[in-house]
Amino acid sequence: MIKTLKISFALKNTYRVNGILYSLKQIPLVKKLLPDALYGVWGLKIFANVLSVLWELCTIFLGKLLYLLLMVFGPGILYEGLDPGAAFLHILLPLTIIGSYANTALFNPSRDKYYAMILMRMDAREYTIVNYAYSILKTAVGFWPLMVGFGLLAGLPLWLCLLLPLSVCGCKLAAAACSLWDYERSGRVYNENKLGKAGWLCVALLLGIAYGLPALGILLPEAVSAVALLAAIPLGFLSAGRIYSFRDYREVNQQLLADFLYQMDSIKQNAKAVSEKKISSDTAITSDRRGFEYLNELFIKRHRRILWNSAEKISCVCAFLVCGAMLLLYLKPALKPVVNELVLTWLPYFTFILYTINRGTGFTQALFMNCDHSLLTYSFYKEPGFVLKLFRIRLREIMKINAVPALVIGVGLALLLFVSGGTAQPMNYVVLVVSVLCMSVFFSIHYLTIYYLLQPYTAGTQMKGGTYRLVCILTYFGCFYLMQIRMPTLLFGAMAIVFCVIYSILACVLVYKLAPKTFRLRR
């Protein structure tokens, strides 16, 4: 089994390293410095291996840190008047149940399993058991220091904190054993990537128990939650024996991987088919405009369902939430000072909200899949003047799409500020609306700019741009960082407006100068 573990590590590390090297080759300023025979350079392979090891460590600790901080400990301390320890265990219990069947590792079809069991013909049972045992070990090791730290902060005893990681592992083992038993009974293979309606219904119900009941002031007694979690430990040991004695791992994995390969082969066709269904085939759609304006107007009219439907739905949800918040302030006037302070100091938080609801990625993907992947084969389409002209036209359209929910949020914040007690500086009302709109404008410009400068899609409409992904990740972390900042609305709003204007000017200059070279088809 040690040999199998070494081979599986080497296999996983090989394609991970190759992926890192490929991504390095996609970075504009770096790719010119890298040799064509990139995959044979010893020094770069060492560097990529170091990154691969660091990534493995991140999978052990970082994800679990964010999970406990943002989903268990963080929400637990926000419920005022509730015991933090009881809230911690109350939230942890249903989330552990969700993770036991939605994140099994045993029933997750992946490329490394395909390479090992199908291409290399490794022993399926040994490979599965070894890698599953490693996954369970990673879960325990990653949770132990973090569970102890957060558990003690929540007021739980040390002995319980030390046992909770074993409870998490026990739940996973029990769920896996049940799925294997179901396969023997019915011949049906469980796939954690396809939960189905019943699975998602259970997720929704358990999330409601985890977060909804504490919001109503209802908690499971600490002893009840602790006993339920600790009961998973002996259950896990019993299930481990069942998992080890199971013999039909090759049949299970062949069925899982067959579905996986079919899904991978058909993903492009499915995506295109879904996209085509949303495109209007009405031949009466036309335009009186000329040139690129004509092309753009036809595109917008025929793709209205793709481009506008989600923005309209998001706007309705935002309006509903604003009305709900105003009704809550009417029913509970004691909350007005709290809401007033939040509106006046939490504007940076809405940067992340605007990031999550902006339609930049969907807009650019629709542009490429249904327009640019054909027109980029013509040289005139990449001339600097034409590139900048079409960029401005498209920017206007995406700004209009993103501005609808942004306007609802901005006006909603101004109304909440007014009904919660108002402000001594009337300019705050204006800044709230304008700054939220400017954040929306920034994301519109940002995603369209990186689309033109880092065009990430191949002619087959697959995303291959490593630099594009890197910029998107950095954007996410930048917005996540801004969530932690508390700053007066007037100051942050003014900074957001100025930054948006400067970024707009720079984006237009960069697109004019660089897009004729970078806006091209990938092979």
Protein Blocks (a to p, Z undefined) as FASTA:
>chain_A
ZZmmmmmmmmmmmmmmmmmmmmmmmpmklmmmpcfklmlpmklmmmmmmmmmmmmmmmmm
mmmmmmmmmmmmmmmmmmghiafklmmmmmmmmmmmmmmmmmnolmcccfklmmmmmmno
pafklmmmmmmmmmmmmmmmmmmmmmmmmmmmnopafklmmmmmmmmmmmmmmmmmmmmm
mmmmnopacdfklnojmlmmmmmmmmmmmmmmmmnopacdfklmmmmmmmmmmmmmmmmm
mmmmpmklmmmmmmmmmmmmmmmmmmmmmmmmmmmmmpccbfkbccfbehjllmmmmmmm
mmmmmmmmmmmmmmmmmmmmmmmmmmmmmmmmmlmmmmmmmmmmmmmmmmmmmmmmpckl
mmmmmmmmmmmmmmmmpmklmgfklmmmmmmmmmmmmmmmmmmmmmmmmmmmmmmmmmnn
pafblklmmmmmmmmmmmmmmmmmmmmmmmmmmocbdfkopafbfklmmmmmmmmmmmmm
mmmpccdfklmmmmmmmmmmmmmmmmmmmmmmmmmmmmccdZZ
